[in-house]
Amino acid sequence: MTQIDPGTDRPTPAEARTLVRQRFGGTKLVSAFFGWLVAVGLTVLLGALAGAASLVVGGRTLGVGPAVAVAILLVAAFAGGYVTGRLARFDGARNGFLSWAIGVLVTAALAVVAAFLGARDAALAGVPLPSLVSALEQVGGAELVLAAVAVLGTLAAAVIGGKAGEQFHRRVDRAAADAL
């Protein structure tokens, strides 16, 4: 633990930052949860906008292609990580990762529930669930690449977003130190 120099009655800006980080840094589950909520909300909003845009420009159904879906996921993961980093103040990358991990866990849990209940269940009748392939042979190389980009890309986007959100506080800390 960093101690304040006994010869002074006030810590230096670097000492103050270290003390504050030790006290308030670390993993923040609430920040990660709200970052995940932002990511989910933005995914829904951007997906609806992209689907409506594709319908307007000549599509037959309200939907988007896989590349657009992955792009939406990347933007939403970055935004969720950014919110997590802003809320957590310190350790933006770690908390951005935690936001992403919450999303993966919730998605996996919902996939298990959907598989168990089936899409025909009345509770899920209005929810457009993705269709699962019935055999692994139906999955091609392009689908595997897009899935890898979606998983690894959203992870990187959430971590980078967390660092970007944390940077706001670094600017505030520098301005406060300069004012002293």
N, C-alpha and C positions, 0 to 999 in steps of 0.2 A: 504494500500500500504506500502510495506517495505521501510524504509528509511535507508540510510547509516549512520553509527555511526559518529556523528560530530567530534569526537576526532581523527578520522583517515581520510586520504585523499583517501583511497582505500577501497572498500567493502571486507568483508571476502568472501571466496568461496561460503559459504552457502547463504550469502546476494546477491552475484552476480547471483547465480542460481535462486533465488526467483525473483529478478528483471527481469531477462531475461525471465523466465517463465511467469510472469505477462504481459510482453510486447508481447511475441511471441507465447504463449500457446493458447489453446482453440481449437475450431472446425475449421478444414481446409477442406473446400469443394473441393478444387483443389486436395489436397493430396488424399482424399477419392475417387475422380473420377479416378485418375490415378491408385490407388490401385484396383478399380473395373475393369479397363481396363486390368490390369495384370491378375486378376482372370479370366476374360473372355478368354483372350488369352491362358492362361495355361490350362483352361478347354478344349478348342478346340484342342490344341496340344496334351495333354494327352489322350483325347478321341480318336483322330485320331490314335495315337500310340497304344492304347489299342485295338481299333477296328482292326487295321492291324495285331497286334500280334494274336488276336483271329482267324483271317482269316488264318494266316500262320499255326497255330497249329491245324487246322482242322475244323474251323467253316465254316458254309455254307454261311453266310452273314457277311458283314462288320458291326459289332456291338459289344456291350459289355453288360454284365448282369447288373442288377440293383445294386448289391453290389459293383461292380467295378465302376459304374457310381457315386455312393455315395462317394466312396473313392477318386475318381478324384475330385469331388466337394469339399471335405474336404481339400485336398492338395492345390487346387487352392484358396480356401477361406483363408487359412493360408498365402499363398504367397501374396495375395492381401492385407491382413491386415498388413503383414510385410512391404511391400512397402509403405503403407499408414503411418505406424508408423515411418519409416525412413524419409519420406518426411515431415511429420508434426513436428517431433522432440519431441514435448511434447504431452501429452494426447494420447498416442498410442492406448489404449483400446477404448477410445471414438471415435477416428477417424477410427479404425478398424471396430467398430460397424457401423459407418456412411458408410463406404465402402460396408459392407454387406447390409445395408438398401437401398443403391442405387441399388444394384443388385436385391433385392426383388422388388423394385418399377419398374425397367426396365423390369424384367421378367413378372410381372403382366400386365404391359402396352402392352408388346408384345403378351401375351396370349389373351388379349382383342382384339387386332388388328387381330390376327390370327383367333379368333372365329368369329369376325365380317366379315372379308374378306373371310374366308374359305381357306383351303389348296389348293383348285383348282384355286385360283386366279393366274394370270400369274406372278405377282410380287413375289409370294411366291412359285412358282412351283418348283424351284431348291432347296428350303430350306427344309431339312428334319424336319418337325414339329412332336413333340410327339403326339401320338394318344390319344385323350381324351375319357374317358369312357362315354358311352351313358346313363348309369344309375348307381346310387350310389351302387346298389346291386352288381355290378361287382367288386367293390373294396373290397379286402379281408384284413385280419389282417396283413399279411406280407407287403402289399403295404402301409398300414397306418404306420407301424413301420418304414419302409424305408423312407417314406416321413417325419416323425417326426425326424428321425436321420439326414436326409438331411438338414432340416430347422434349427433345434437346433444345430446340429453338425457344420454346416457352420457358424452359429452365433458365437459359442464358438471358432472355428478355426480362424475366422477373428479377434476377440477380442484378443486372445492369440498371434496371429501373429502381431497385432498392438503393443502389449506390448513388444514382442521380437524385433521388429524394433526400438522401442524407446530406448531399452537397449544399442544399439550401441552408441547413443549420450551420455548416462550416462558414458560409458567407456571413451569417448573422454573428457567429462567434468572432470572426475577424473584425467586423465592424464594431462590436462591443469592445474588443481589445484595443482597437485604434482610438476609440473614444476616451479610454482611460488615461 
